[in-house]
Amino acid sequence: MRDLELNSIEEWTEKMKIKNKDKQLKISKELQEMDGKRETKALHTKEKRKAKNNR
């Protein structure tokens, strides 16, 4: 009986580790996308300023 409990606990921890890795990957992907958007936004504002100054 004790072995069964230990096995199920180990399986559960493994599943949770995998789940957490997936979550971390998803979060890091979202952060990268946000950074990309931020960079493009910064570029657009720089271009707008240049255009404004060149008038």
Buried (B, 14 or more C-beta within 10 A) or exposed (E): EEEEEEEEEEEEEEEEEEEEEEEEEEEEEEEEEEEEEEEEEEEEEEEEEEEEEEE
